[in-house]
Amino acid sequence: MRLAHPQLSEPIKFRENTIPVLVLEDPKLFRDWVFALTEQAGGEAGPFVLSVNYEIIDCADHLNVIRDFHDYPLDDRRLNNKFQSLLQTIMREELAHETDQLQNSIAEYLGRVRVEIGYPSENNEGEYAVQLLKALKFRPSLDDDTDIEKLIGYLDLNAGLLKSQCFILVCAKSYFSSAELQELYKMVIYKKWHVLLVEPYIHEHLPHESTIILDSNLCELRLDISADKC
């Protein structure tokens, strides 16, 4: 996967065992790029181009910009549609026998209710088990463990349910300690997630990081490349 922008000499590449970090030292540039990434993730047009195997993919379907590390958007329509699809597949295939039993039990119970109520009555027919889980608001959630574990859980949920996801973490180095970030990096590398950190200034360099810097003069420096570009 690659993320390109006209002001970068070459795209940001998501490689195995490497965590790219983009440092934008000019405040306006930082603000403009973060806003542009957020808008494109929401379906608007913008300067960034996301691609897999040199084929352009839609940022609205594959780009996730995380700026709030406390509340995660678990009500996202795409995420919930995939979750419900997975849920129904499990009910119909992995738990088919149990689902049939529940379906018959609910139908029998409703029949007895109609008899006991003493008045003509009816109810919606169909897959009662599925309707029951919807009524109970069976939906994805995150374990309330540490903050970094919640972030890892959110990435795992999205990457597991949605295809070819790219995660942009804005100012993560200001929220999490080096030890927490290294815990995150272990999972990113193990799961082969596509994660980019976007920061307004340089922090401590951590193992596995590949840093790209656009300084206040808009000179580009790549710490993993011998020749800097300006």
C-alpha positions as CSV (number, residue, x, y, z in Angstrom):
1,M,0.0,0.0,0.0
2,R,1.1,3.6,-0.8
3,L,-0.1,7.0,0.1
4,A,1.0,9.8,-2.2
5,H,0.7,13.6,-2.1
6,P,2.0,16.1,-4.7
7,Q,4.3,17.8,-2.2
8,L,6.1,14.5,-1.4
9,S,9.0,13.4,-3.6
10,E,7.7,9.9,-3.6
11,P,4.8,8.1,-1.9
12,I,4.8,6.9,1.7
13,K,5.2,3.1,1.5
14,F,3.8,0.7,4.0
15,R,6.4,-2.0,4.3
16,E,6.7,-5.0,6.5
17,N,8.4,-4.4,9.9
18,T,8.3,-0.7,9.3
19,I,6.2,2.1,10.9
20,P,6.2,5.3,8.8
21,V,6.1,8.6,10.7
22,L,5.3,11.8,8.8
23,V,6.5,15.0,10.6
24,L,5.0,18.3,9.3
25,E,6.8,21.1,11.2
26,D,4.9,24.0,9.7
27,P,1.7,24.4,11.6
28,K,-0.4,25.4,8.6
29,L,0.9,22.5,6.6
30,F,0.2,20.1,9.4
31,R,-3.3,21.5,9.8
32,D,-4.0,21.4,6.0
33,W,-2.8,17.9,5.6
34,V,-4.7,16.5,8.6
35,F,-7.9,18.2,7.5
36,A,-7.4,17.0,3.9
37,L,-6.9,13.4,5.1
38,T,-10.0,13.6,7.3
39,E,-12.1,15.0,4.5
40,Q,-11.0,12.4,2.0
41,A,-11.7,9.7,4.6
42,G,-15.2,11.1,4.7
43,G,-15.6,10.9,1.0
44,E,-14.6,14.4,-0.2
45,A,-12.1,15.1,-2.9
46,G,-8.5,16.0,-2.0
47,P,-4.8,15.8,-2.9
48,F,-4.0,12.4,-1.4
49,V,-3.9,9.2,-3.5
50,L,-4.1,5.8,-1.8
51,S,-3.1,2.7,-3.8
52,V,-2.6,-1.0,-3.5
53,N,-0.3,-2.8,-6.0
54,Y,-0.3,0.5,-8.0
55,E,-4.1,0.5,-8.3
56,I,-5.8,3.5,-6.9
57,I,-8.4,2.7,-4.2
58,D,-11.1,5.0,-2.7
59,C,-10.0,6.9,0.4
60,A,-13.6,6.9,1.7
61,D,-13.6,3.1,1.8
62,H,-10.0,2.5,3.0
63,L,-8.7,5.5,4.9
64,N,-9.2,5.9,8.7
65,V,-8.0,9.1,10.4
66,I,-7.8,8.8,14.2
67,R,-7.5,12.1,16.1
68,D,-9.4,11.1,19.2
69,F,-7.8,8.3,21.2
70,H,-10.6,8.2,23.8
71,D,-13.8,7.8,21.8
72,Y,-13.7,5.6,18.7
73,P,-16.5,5.7,16.0
74,L,-17.9,2.2,16.5
75,D,-21.2,3.4,14.9
76,D,-19.5,3.6,11.5
77,R,-21.9,2.3,8.8
78,R,-19.4,0.2,6.9
79,L,-18.0,-1.4,10.1
80,N,-21.5,-2.2,11.4
81,N,-22.7,-3.6,8.1
82,K,-19.7,-6.0,8.0
83,F,-20.2,-6.9,11.6
84,Q,-23.8,-7.7,11.1
85,S,-23.0,-9.7,8.0
86,L,-20.4,-11.7,9.9
87,L,-22.9,-12.2,12.8
88,Q,-25.6,-13.6,10.4
89,T,-23.0,-15.9,8.7
90,I,-22.1,-17.4,12.1
91,M,-25.7,-17.8,13.1
92,R,-26.6,-19.5,9.8
93,E,-23.5,-21.6,9.4
94,E,-21.5,-22.1,12.5
95,L,-24.5,-22.1,14.9
96,A,-27.2,-23.3,12.5
97,H,-28.5,-26.0,14.9
98,E,-28.7,-23.6,17.8
99,T,-30.3,-20.9,15.6
100,D,-33.0,-23.3,14.4
101,Q,-33.7,-24.2,18.0
102,L,-34.0,-20.6,19.0
103,Q,-36.2,-19.8,16.0
104,N,-38.6,-22.6,16.8
105,S,-38.7,-21.7,20.5
106,I,-39.5,-18.1,19.8
107,A,-42.2,-19.1,17.3
108,E,-43.7,-21.5,19.9
109,Y,-43.6,-18.8,22.6
110,L,-45.3,-16.2,20.4
111,G,-48.0,-18.7,19.6
112,R,-48.7,-19.3,23.3
113,V,-48.7,-15.5,23.9
114,R,-51.4,-15.1,21.2
115,V,-53.5,-17.8,22.9
116,E,-53.1,-16.3,26.4
117,I,-53.8,-12.7,25.3
118,G,-57.4,-13.6,24.3
119,Y,-57.6,-11.1,21.4
120,P,-56.8,-11.5,17.7
121,S,-53.1,-10.6,17.3
122,E,-50.2,-11.0,14.9
123,N,-46.5,-10.3,14.7
124,N,-43.8,-9.9,12.1
125,E,-42.6,-13.2,10.8
126,G,-39.1,-14.1,9.6
127,E,-35.8,-14.8,11.2
128,Y,-36.7,-14.2,14.8
129,A,-33.2,-14.9,16.1
130,V,-31.7,-12.2,13.8
131,Q,-34.4,-9.8,14.9
132,L,-33.8,-10.6,18.5
133,L,-30.1,-9.7,18.3
134,K,-30.9,-6.5,16.5
135,A,-33.4,-5.6,19.2
136,L,-30.8,-6.3,21.8
137,K,-28.4,-4.0,19.9
138,F,-25.8,-6.7,19.4
139,R,-22.9,-4.6,18.1
140,P,-19.1,-4.3,18.2
141,S,-17.4,-2.9,21.3
142,L,-13.9,-2.4,22.8
143,D,-12.6,-3.9,26.0
144,D,-12.1,-1.2,28.6
145,D,-8.5,-2.1,29.4
146,T,-5.6,0.4,28.9
147,D,-5.8,3.2,26.3
148,I,-3.3,1.6,24.0
149,E,-5.2,-1.7,24.2
150,K,-8.4,0.1,23.2
151,L,-6.6,1.5,20.2
152,I,-5.1,-1.9,19.2
153,G,-8.6,-3.4,19.6
154,Y,-10.1,-0.7,17.3
155,L,-7.5,-1.3,14.6
156,D,-8.0,-5.0,14.9
157,L,-11.7,-4.7,14.5
158,N,-11.5,-2.5,11.4
159,A,-8.6,-4.4,9.8
160,G,-10.4,-7.7,10.4
161,L,-13.8,-6.7,9.1
162,L,-12.9,-4.3,6.3
163,K,-10.4,-4.9,3.4
164,S,-7.2,-3.0,2.8
165,Q,-7.5,-0.4,5.6
166,C,-5.0,2.4,6.1
167,F,-4.9,4.0,9.6
168,I,-3.6,7.6,10.1
169,L,-2.8,8.3,13.8
170,V,-2.6,12.0,14.4
171,C,-0.3,13.1,17.3
172,A,-0.2,9.6,18.8
173,K,3.3,10.4,20.2
174,S,1.8,13.1,22.3
175,Y,-0.8,10.7,23.8
176,F,1.2,7.5,24.3
177,S,4.5,6.7,25.9
178,S,7.3,5.1,24.0
179,A,6.6,1.8,25.8
180,E,2.9,2.0,24.8
181,L,3.8,2.8,21.2
182,Q,6.3,-0.1,21.0
183,E,3.4,-2.3,22.2
184,L,1.3,-1.0,19.4
185,Y,4.1,-1.5,16.9
186,K,4.5,-5.1,17.8
187,M,0.9,-5.7,16.9
188,V,1.1,-3.6,13.7
189,I,4.0,-5.7,12.5
190,Y,2.5,-9.0,13.6
191,K,-0.9,-8.3,12.0
192,K,0.6,-6.4,9.0
193,W,-1.6,-3.4,9.4
194,H,-1.0,-0.2,7.4
195,V,-0.4,2.5,10.0
196,L,1.0,6.0,9.6
197,L,1.8,8.4,12.4
198,V,1.4,12.1,11.6
199,E,3.2,14.5,14.0
200,P,3.8,18.3,14.2
201,Y,7.4,17.8,15.4
202,I,10.1,15.2,15.9
203,H,9.9,13.0,19.0
204,E,12.1,10.2,20.2
205,H,13.0,7.8,17.4
206,L,11.7,4.3,18.1
207,P,12.7,0.9,16.6
208,H,10.9,0.1,13.3
209,E,10.1,3.7,12.6
210,S,10.9,5.3,9.2
211,T,10.6,9.1,9.4
212,I,9.8,11.5,6.7
213,I,10.1,15.2,7.6
214,L,8.8,18.3,5.9
215,D,10.5,21.1,7.8
216,S,9.3,24.7,8.2
217,N,11.0,25.6,4.9
218,L,9.2,22.6,3.2
219,C,12.5,20.8,2.8
220,E,12.0,17.0,2.7
221,L,14.2,14.7,4.7
222,R,13.9,10.9,4.9
223,L,15.8,9.5,7.8
224,D,16.0,6.0,6.2
225,I,17.3,7.4,2.9
226,S,20.9,8.5,2.6
227,A,20.2,11.5,0.4
228,D,17.9,14.2,1.7
229,K,15.8,16.2,-0.7
230,C,15.3,20.0,-0.5
